[in-house]
């Protein structure tokens, strides 16, 4: 029986990634809570950290003026 791929919103991924970054729970605990594979949680955390600086990119243009 074929299993359908689950799709997650950006907001959900960010929520999971932030929980992993906080470090209050282990990656395994977070994965179990959200019914995800621990590797998926780790990847979302890595992606979140890699792209977090992009949030502030527009601010530099405004402060230079």
PyMOL Python script that loads the backbone (N, CA, C, O; Angstrom):
from pymol import cmd

cmd.read_pdbstr("""\
ATOM      1  N   UNK A   1       0.834  -1.171   0.000  1.00  0.00           N
ATOM      2  CA  UNK A   1       0.000   0.000   0.000  1.00  0.00           C
ATOM      3  C   UNK A   1       0.889   1.250   0.000  1.00  0.00           C
ATOM      4  O   UNK A   1       1.782   1.396   0.835  1.00  0.00           O
ATOM      5  N   UNK A   2       0.624   2.143  -0.956  1.00  0.00           N
ATOM      6  CA  UNK A   2       1.437   3.343  -1.093  1.00  0.00           C
ATOM      7  C   UNK A   2       1.021   4.384  -0.060  1.00  0.00           C
ATOM      8  O   UNK A   2      -0.165   4.635   0.155  1.00  0.00           O
ATOM      9  N   UNK A   3       2.029   4.984   0.573  1.00  0.00           N
ATOM     10  CA  UNK A   3       1.774   6.015   1.572  1.00  0.00           C
ATOM     11  C   UNK A   3       1.953   7.384   0.927  1.00  0.00           C
ATOM     12  O   UNK A   3       2.944   7.614   0.233  1.00  0.00           O
ATOM     13  N   UNK A   4       1.015   8.290   1.145  1.00  0.00           N
ATOM     14  CA  UNK A   4       1.113   9.633   0.587  1.00  0.00           C
ATOM     15  C   UNK A   4       2.124  10.461   1.357  1.00  0.00           C
ATOM     16  O   UNK A   4       2.256  10.333   2.575  1.00  0.00           O
ATOM     17  N   UNK A   5       2.842  11.322   0.623  1.00  0.00           N
ATOM     18  CA  UNK A   5       3.792  12.232   1.271  1.00  0.00           C
ATOM     19  C   UNK A   5       3.019  13.318   1.995  1.00  0.00           C
ATOM     20  O   UNK A   5       2.032  13.849   1.486  1.00  0.00           O
ATOM     21  N   UNK A   6       3.478  13.632   3.171  1.00  0.00           N
ATOM     22  CA  UNK A   6       2.862  14.720   3.922  1.00  0.00           C
ATOM     23  C   UNK A   6       3.537  16.024   3.534  1.00  0.00           C
ATOM     24  O   UNK A   6       4.744  16.061   3.296  1.00  0.00           O
ATOM     25  N   UNK A   7       2.759  17.086   3.471  1.00  0.00           N
ATOM     26  CA  UNK A   7       3.300  18.408   3.165  1.00  0.00           C
ATOM     27  C   UNK A   7       3.066  19.297   4.376  1.00  0.00           C
ATOM     28  O   UNK A   7       1.987  19.298   4.968  1.00  0.00           O
ATOM     29  N   UNK A   8       4.099  20.055   4.732  1.00  0.00           N
ATOM     30  CA  UNK A   8       4.035  20.887   5.925  1.00  0.00           C
ATOM     31  C   UNK A   8       4.188  22.349   5.539  1.00  0.00           C
ATOM     32  O   UNK A   8       4.946  22.683   4.629  1.00  0.00           O
ATOM     33  N   UNK A   9       3.475  23.205   6.225  1.00  0.00           N
ATOM     34  CA  UNK A   9       3.560  24.640   5.957  1.00  0.00           C
ATOM     35  C   UNK A   9       4.887  25.190   6.463  1.00  0.00           C
ATOM     36  O   UNK A   9       5.549  24.590   7.310  1.00  0.00           O
ATOM     37  N   UNK A  10       5.252  26.331   5.929  1.00  0.00           N
ATOM     38  CA  UNK A  10       6.477  27.000   6.378  1.00  0.00           C
ATOM     39  C   UNK A  10       6.386  27.350   7.857  1.00  0.00           C
ATOM     40  O   UNK A  10       7.374  27.253   8.586  1.00  0.00           O
ATOM     41  N   UNK A  11       5.207  27.754   8.294  1.00  0.00           N
ATOM     42  CA  UNK A  11       5.020  28.117   9.699  1.00  0.00           C
ATOM     43  C   UNK A  11       5.247  26.911  10.611  1.00  0.00           C
ATOM     44  O   UNK A  11       5.861  27.041  11.670  1.00  0.00           O
ATOM     45  N   UNK A  12       4.761  25.757  10.209  1.00  0.00           N
ATOM     46  CA  UNK A  12       4.953  24.544  11.003  1.00  0.00           C
ATOM     47  C   UNK A  12       6.428  24.174  11.074  1.00  0.00           C
ATOM     48  O   UNK A  12       6.941  23.832  12.140  1.00  0.00           O
ATOM     49  N   UNK A  13       7.112  24.245   9.922  1.00  0.00           N
ATOM     50  CA  UNK A  13       8.541  23.931   9.887  1.00  0.00           C
ATOM     51  C   UNK A  13       9.324  24.877  10.789  1.00  0.00           C
ATOM     52  O   UNK A  13      10.232  24.452  11.503  1.00  0.00           O
ATOM     53  N   UNK A  14       8.971  26.161  10.756  1.00  0.00           N
ATOM     54  CA  UNK A  14       9.649  27.148  11.597  1.00  0.00           C
ATOM     55  C   UNK A  14       9.407  26.852  13.071  1.00  0.00           C
ATOM     56  O   UNK A  14      10.323  26.958  13.887  1.00  0.00           O
ATOM     57  N   UNK A  15       8.185  26.482  13.411  1.00  0.00           N
ATOM     58  CA  UNK A  15       7.849  26.152  14.803  1.00  0.00           C
ATOM     59  C   UNK A  15       8.685  24.977  15.305  1.00  0.00           C
ATOM     60  O   UNK A  15       9.229  25.019  16.408  1.00  0.00           O
ATOM     61  N   UNK A  16       8.782  23.935  14.490  1.00  0.00           N
ATOM     62  CA  UNK A  16       9.566  22.757  14.860  1.00  0.00           C
ATOM     63  C   UNK A  16      11.047  23.119  14.960  1.00  0.00           C
ATOM     64  O   UNK A  16      11.729  22.711  15.900  1.00  0.00           O
ATOM     65  N   UNK A  17      11.539  23.888  13.988  1.00  0.00           N
ATOM     66  CA  UNK A  17      12.948  24.289  13.987  1.00  0.00           C
ATOM     67  C   UNK A  17      13.285  25.121  15.220  1.00  0.00           C
ATOM     68  O   UNK A  17      14.324  24.908  15.846  1.00  0.00           O
ATOM     69  N   UNK A  18      12.424  26.059  15.570  1.00  0.00           N
ATOM     70  CA  UNK A  18      12.669  26.891  16.752  1.00  0.00           C
ATOM     71  C   UNK A  18      12.688  26.058  18.024  1.00  0.00           C
ATOM     72  O   UNK A  18      13.499  26.294  18.920  1.00  0.00           O
ATOM     73  N   UNK A  19      11.799  25.094  18.096  1.00  0.00           N
ATOM     74  CA  UNK A  19      11.780  24.216  19.269  1.00  0.00           C
ATOM     75  C   UNK A  19      13.097  23.439  19.368  1.00  0.00           C
ATOM     76  O   UNK A  19      13.624  23.237  20.461  1.00  0.00           O
ATOM     77  N   UNK A  20      13.619  23.010  18.226  1.00  0.00           N
ATOM     78  CA  UNK A  20      14.897  22.289  18.211  1.00  0.00           C
ATOM     79  C   UNK A  20      16.048  23.211  18.597  1.00  0.00           C
ATOM     80  O   UNK A  20      16.968  22.795  19.302  1.00  0.00           O
ATOM     81  N   UNK A  21      16.003  24.450  18.142  1.00  0.00           N
ATOM     82  CA  UNK A  21      17.060  25.416  18.448  1.00  0.00           C
ATOM     83  C   UNK A  21      17.079  25.755  19.934  1.00  0.00           C
ATOM     84  O   UNK A  21      18.149  25.913  20.522  1.00  0.00           O
ATOM     85  N   UNK A  22      15.912  25.867  20.537  1.00  0.00           N
ATOM     86  CA  UNK A  22      15.830  26.195  21.966  1.00  0.00           C
ATOM     87  C   UNK A  22      16.547  25.152  22.816  1.00  0.00           C
ATOM     88  O   UNK A  22      17.125  25.485  23.851  1.00  0.00           O
ATOM     89  N   UNK A  23      16.512  23.908  22.391  1.00  0.00           N
ATOM     90  CA  UNK A  23      17.242  22.859  23.092  1.00  0.00           C
ATOM     91  C   UNK A  23      16.603  22.375  24.379  1.00  0.00           C
ATOM     92  O   UNK A  23      17.247  21.678  25.162  1.00  0.00           O
ATOM     93  N   UNK A  24      15.363  22.728  24.608  1.00  0.00           N
ATOM     94  CA  UNK A  24      14.679  22.274  25.821  1.00  0.00           C
ATOM     95  C   UNK A  24      14.393  20.772  25.736  1.00  0.00           C
ATOM     96  O   UNK A  24      14.529  20.046  26.721  1.00  0.00           O
ATOM     97  N   UNK A  25      13.999  20.324  24.550  1.00  0.00           N
ATOM     98  CA  UNK A  25      13.757  18.904  24.300  1.00  0.00           C
ATOM     99  C   UNK A  25      14.810  18.400  23.322  1.00  0.00           C
ATOM    100  O   UNK A  25      15.396  19.178  22.569  1.00  0.00           O
ATOM    101  N   UNK A  26      15.041  17.108  23.341  1.00  0.00           N
ATOM    102  CA  UNK A  26      15.969  16.522  22.375  1.00  0.00           C
ATOM    103  C   UNK A  26      15.294  16.456  21.004  1.00  0.00           C
ATOM    104  O   UNK A  26      14.072  16.554  20.892  1.00  0.00           O
ATOM    105  N   UNK A  27      16.108  16.291  19.974  1.00  0.00           N
ATOM    106  CA  UNK A  27      15.578  16.149  18.614  1.00  0.00           C
ATOM    107  C   UNK A  27      14.633  14.953  18.547  1.00  0.00           C
ATOM    108  O   UNK A  27      13.592  15.015  17.893  1.00  0.00           O
ATOM    109  N   UNK A  28      14.989  13.881  19.215  1.00  0.00           N
ATOM    110  CA  UNK A  28      14.149  12.678  19.223  1.00  0.00           C
ATOM    111  C   UNK A  28      12.795  12.938  19.873  1.00  0.00           C
ATOM    112  O   UNK A  28      11.766  12.472  19.384  1.00  0.00           O
ATOM    113  N   UNK A  29      12.798  13.679  20.969  1.00  0.00           N
ATOM    114  CA  UNK A  29      11.538  14.006  21.645  1.00  0.00           C
ATOM    115  C   UNK A  29      10.650  14.874  20.762  1.00  0.00           C
ATOM    116  O   UNK A  29       9.440  14.660  20.688  1.00  0.00           O
ATOM    117  N   UNK A  30      11.250  15.846  20.098  1.00  0.00           N
ATOM    118  CA  UNK A  30      10.488  16.724  19.200  1.00  0.00           C
ATOM    119  C   UNK A  30       9.913  15.910  18.042  1.00  0.00           C
ATOM    120  O   UNK A  30       8.740  16.049  17.696  1.00  0.00           O
ATOM    121  N   UNK A  31      10.744  15.067  17.456  1.00  0.00           N
ATOM    122  CA  UNK A  31      10.304  14.237  16.334  1.00  0.00           C
ATOM    123  C   UNK A  31       9.149  13.326  16.735  1.00  0.00           C
ATOM    124  O   UNK A  31       8.181  13.172  15.991  1.00  0.00           O
ATOM    125  N   UNK A  32       9.258  12.733  17.899  1.00  0.00           N
ATOM    126  CA  UNK A  32       8.197  11.845  18.375  1.00  0.00           C
ATOM    127  C   UNK A  32       6.905  12.629  18.623  1.00  0.00           C
ATOM    128  O   UNK A  32       5.818  12.153  18.294  1.00  0.00           O
ATOM    129  N   UNK A  33       7.021  13.814  19.195  1.00  0.00           N
ATOM    130  CA  UNK A  33       5.849  14.638  19.485  1.00  0.00           C
ATOM    131  C   UNK A  33       5.091  15.013  18.212  1.00  0.00           C
ATOM    132  O   UNK A  33       3.860  14.980  18.188  1.00  0.00           O
ATOM    133  N   UNK A  34       5.818  15.366  17.165  1.00  0.00           N
ATOM    134  CA  UNK A  34       5.199  15.797  15.910  1.00  0.00           C
ATOM    135  C   UNK A  34       5.065  14.670  14.884  1.00  0.00           C
ATOM    136  O   UNK A  34       4.635  14.907  13.755  1.00  0.00           O
ATOM    137  N   UNK A  35       5.434  13.441  15.274  1.00  0.00           N
ATOM    138  CA  UNK A  35       5.377  12.276  14.394  1.00  0.00           C
ATOM    139  C   UNK A  35       6.202  12.500  13.125  1.00  0.00           C
ATOM    140  O   UNK A  35       5.720  12.308  12.009  1.00  0.00           O
ATOM    141  N   UNK A  36       7.456  12.909  13.327  1.00  0.00           N
ATOM    142  CA  UNK A  36       8.410  13.148  12.253  1.00  0.00           C
ATOM    143  C   UNK A  36       9.635  12.275  12.468  1.00  0.00           C
ATOM    144  O   UNK A  36       9.839  11.731  13.554  1.00  0.00           O
ATOM    145  N   UNK A  37      10.442  12.145  11.434  1.00  0.00           N
ATOM    146  CA  UNK A  37      11.725  11.461  11.573  1.00  0.00           C
ATOM    147  C   UNK A  37      12.724  12.467  12.146  1.00  0.00           C
ATOM    148  O   UNK A  37      12.710  13.630  11.743  1.00  0.00           O
ATOM    149  N   UNK A  38      13.579  12.059  13.063  1.00  0.00           N
ATOM    150  CA  UNK A  38      14.558  12.990  13.644  1.00  0.00           C
ATOM    151  C   UNK A  38      15.435  13.688  12.603  1.00  0.00           C
ATOM    152  O   UNK A  38      15.831  14.837  12.799  1.00  0.00           O
ATOM    153  N   UNK A  39      15.738  13.010  11.511  1.00  0.00           N
ATOM    154  CA  UNK A  39      16.544  13.631  10.453  1.00  0.00           C
ATOM    155  C   UNK A  39      15.802  14.826   9.855  1.00  0.00           C
ATOM    156  O   UNK A  39      16.420  15.832   9.507  1.00  0.00           O
ATOM    157  N   UNK A  40      14.481  14.716   9.738  1.00  0.00           N
ATOM    158  CA  UNK A  40      13.684  15.821   9.194  1.00  0.00           C
ATOM    159  C   UNK A  40      13.750  17.033  10.111  1.00  0.00           C
ATOM    160  O   UNK A  40      13.883  18.160   9.635  1.00  0.00           O
ATOM    161  N   UNK A  41      13.660  16.821  11.399  1.00  0.00           N
ATOM    162  CA  UNK A  41      13.757  17.919  12.368  1.00  0.00           C
ATOM    163  C   UNK A  41      15.129  18.584  12.266  1.00  0.00           C
ATOM    164  O   UNK A  41      15.230  19.810  12.260  1.00  0.00           O
ATOM    165  N   UNK A  42      16.166  17.784  12.187  1.00  0.00           N
ATOM    166  CA  UNK A  42      17.527  18.311  12.074  1.00  0.00           C
ATOM    167  C   UNK A  42      17.698  19.124  10.795  1.00  0.00           C
ATOM    168  O   UNK A  42      18.345  20.171  10.810  1.00  0.00           O
ATOM    169  N   UNK A  43      17.124  18.654   9.690  1.00  0.00           N
ATOM    170  CA  UNK A  43      17.235  19.371   8.416  1.00  0.00           C
ATOM    171  C   UNK A  43      16.503  20.709   8.473  1.00  0.00           C
ATOM    172  O   UNK A  43      17.021  21.715   7.988  1.00  0.00           O
ATOM    173  N   UNK A  44      15.314  20.734   9.056  1.00  0.00           N
ATOM    174  CA  UNK A  44      14.571  21.989   9.178  1.00  0.00           C
ATOM    175  C   UNK A  44      15.316  22.968  10.072  1.00  0.00           C
ATOM    176  O   UNK A  44      15.329  24.168   9.799  1.00  0.00           O
ATOM    177  N   UNK A  45      15.934  22.472  11.132  1.00  0.00           N
ATOM    178  CA  UNK A  45      16.737  23.325  12.017  1.00  0.00           C
ATOM    179  C   UNK A  45      17.910  23.922  11.245  1.00  0.00           C
ATOM    180  O   UNK A  45      18.178  25.120  11.341  1.00  0.00           O
ATOM    181  N   UNK A  46      18.600  23.092  10.489  1.00  0.00           N
ATOM    182  CA  UNK A  46      19.743  23.536   9.691  1.00  0.00           C
ATOM    183  C   UNK A  46      19.308  24.581   8.656  1.00  0.00           C
ATOM    184  O   UNK A  46      19.972  25.603   8.490  1.00  0.00           O
ATOM    185  N   UNK A  47      18.205  24.327   7.970  1.00  0.00           N
ATOM    186  CA  UNK A  47      17.688  25.268   6.972  1.00  0.00           C
ATOM    187  C   UNK A  47      17.302  26.597   7.619  1.00  0.00           C
ATOM    188  O   UNK A  47      17.589  27.664   7.076  1.00  0.00           O
ATOM    189  N   UNK A  48      16.657  26.528   8.769  1.00  0.00           N
ATOM    190  CA  UNK A  48      16.235  27.734   9.484  1.00  0.00           C
ATOM    191  C   UNK A  48      17.445  28.593   9.844  1.00  0.00           C
ATOM    192  O   UNK A  48      17.443  29.804   9.620  1.00  0.00           O
ATOM    193  N   UNK A  49      18.461  27.970  10.393  1.00  0.00           N
ATOM    194  CA  UNK A  49      19.662  28.710  10.784  1.00  0.00           C
ATOM    195  C   UNK A  49      20.397  29.275   9.569  1.00  0.00           C
ATOM    196  O   UNK A  49      20.941  30.378   9.632  1.00  0.00           O
ATOM    197  N   UNK A  50      20.416  28.535   8.478  1.00  0.00           N
ATOM    198  CA  UNK A  50      21.117  28.976   7.271  1.00  0.00           C
ATOM    199  C   UNK A  50      20.446  30.185   6.623  1.00  0.00           C
ATOM    200  O   UNK A  50      21.117  31.014   6.009  1.00  0.00           O
ATOM    201  N   UNK A  51      19.131  30.286   6.758  1.00  0.00           N
ATOM    202  CA  UNK A  51      18.398  31.354   6.077  1.00  0.00           C
ATOM    203  C   UNK A  51      17.865  32.434   7.016  1.00  0.00           C
ATOM    204  O   UNK A  51      17.160  33.339   6.569  1.00  0.00           O
ATOM    205  N   UNK A  52      18.182  32.360   8.276  1.00  0.00           N
ATOM    206  CA  UNK A  52      17.635  33.326   9.234  1.00  0.00           C
ATOM    207  C   UNK A  52      18.139  34.742   8.994  1.00  0.00           C
ATOM    208  O   UNK A  52      17.416  35.695   9.284  1.00  0.00           O
ATOM    209  N   UNK A  53      19.342  34.914   8.480  1.00  0.00           N
ATOM    210  CA  UNK A  53      19.885  36.250   8.227  1.00  0.00           C
ATOM    211  C   UNK A  53      19.111  36.976   7.129  1.00  0.00           C
ATOM    212  O   UNK A  53      19.109  38.206   7.091  1.00  0.00           O
ATOM    213  N   UNK A  54      18.459  36.241   6.243  1.00  0.00           N
ATOM    214  CA  UNK A  54      17.700  36.851   5.154  1.00  0.00           C
ATOM    215  C   UNK A  54      16.550  37.710   5.667  1.00  0.00           C
ATOM    216  O   UNK A  54      16.099  38.617   4.967  1.00  0.00           O
ATOM    217  N   UNK A  55      16.081  37.444   6.850  1.00  0.00           N
ATOM    218  CA  UNK A  55      14.991  38.222   7.432  1.00  0.00           C
ATOM    219  C   UNK A  55      15.392  39.685   7.583  1.00  0.00           C
ATOM    220  O   UNK A  55      14.548  40.574   7.463  1.00  0.00           O
ATOM    221  N   UNK A  56      16.660  39.938   7.844  1.00  0.00           N
ATOM    222  CA  UNK A  56      17.131  41.285   8.126  1.00  0.00           C
ATOM    223  C   UNK A  56      17.808  41.960   6.935  1.00  0.00           C
ATOM    224  O   UNK A  56      18.328  43.065   7.086  1.00  0.00           O
ATOM    225  N   UNK A  57      17.821  41.340   5.766  1.00  0.00           N
ATOM    226  CA  UNK A  57      18.514  41.906   4.618  1.00  0.00           C
ATOM    227  C   UNK A  57      17.948  43.256   4.196  1.00  0.00           C
ATOM    228  O   UNK A  57      18.719  44.140   3.822  1.00  0.00           O
ATOM    229  N   UNK A  58      16.656  43.446   4.242  1.00  0.00           N
ATOM    230  CA  UNK A  58      16.038  44.708   3.843  1.00  0.00           C
ATOM    231  C   UNK A  58      16.333  45.836   4.805  1.00  0.00           C
ATOM    232  O   UNK A  58      16.268  46.999   4.407  1.00  0.00           O
ATOM    233  N   UNK A  59      16.650  45.548   6.043  1.00  0.00           N
ATOM    234  CA  UNK A  59      16.901  46.573   7.056  1.00  0.00           C
ATOM    235  C   UNK A  59      18.150  47.388   6.761  1.00  0.00           C
ATOM    236  O   UNK A  59      18.201  48.570   7.103  1.00  0.00           O
ATOM    237  N   UNK A  60      19.139  46.803   6.147  1.00  0.00           N
ATOM    238  CA  UNK A  60      20.392  47.509   5.902  1.00  0.00           C
ATOM    239  C   UNK A  60      20.191  48.652   4.914  1.00  0.00           C
ATOM    240  O   UNK A  60      20.788  49.714   5.088  1.00  0.00           O
ATOM    241  N   UNK A  61      19.383  48.471   3.900  1.00  0.00           N
ATOM    242  CA  UNK A  61      19.117  49.525   2.923  1.00  0.00           C
ATOM    243  C   UNK A  61      18.436  50.711   3.587  1.00  0.00           C
ATOM    244  O   UNK A  61      18.751  51.858   3.272  1.00  0.00           O
ATOM    245  N   UNK A  62      17.520  50.456   4.488  1.00  0.00           N
ATOM    246  CA  UNK A  62      16.797  51.522   5.170  1.00  0.00           C
ATOM    247  C   UNK A  62      17.699  52.278   6.129  1.00  0.00           C
ATOM    248  O   UNK A  62      17.575  53.498   6.243  1.00  0.00           O
ATOM    249  N   UNK A  63      18.589  51.605   6.812  1.00  0.00           N
ATOM    250  CA  UNK A  63      19.445  52.273   7.791  1.00  0.00           C
ATOM    251  C   UNK A  63      20.563  53.061   7.121  1.00  0.00           C
ATOM    252  O   UNK A  63      21.119  53.969   7.740  1.00  0.00           O
ATOM    253  N   UNK A  64      20.912  52.742   5.867  1.00  0.00           N
ATOM    254  CA  UNK A  64      21.946  53.469   5.144  1.00  0.00           C
ATOM    255  C   UNK A  64      21.456  54.827   4.658  1.00  0.00           C
ATOM    256  O   UNK A  64      22.267  55.721   4.411  1.00  0.00           O
ATOM    257  N   UNK A  65      20.159  54.996   4.519  1.00  0.00           N
ATOM    258  CA  UNK A  65      19.605  56.238   3.965  1.00  0.00           C
ATOM    259  C   UNK A  65      19.566  57.359   4.962  1.00  0.00           C
ATOM    260  O   UNK A  65      19.125  58.461   4.636  1.00  0.00           O
TER     261      UNK A  65
END
""", "prot")
cmd.dss("prot")
cmd.show_as("cartoon", "prot")
cmd.util.cbc("prot")
cmd.orient("prot")
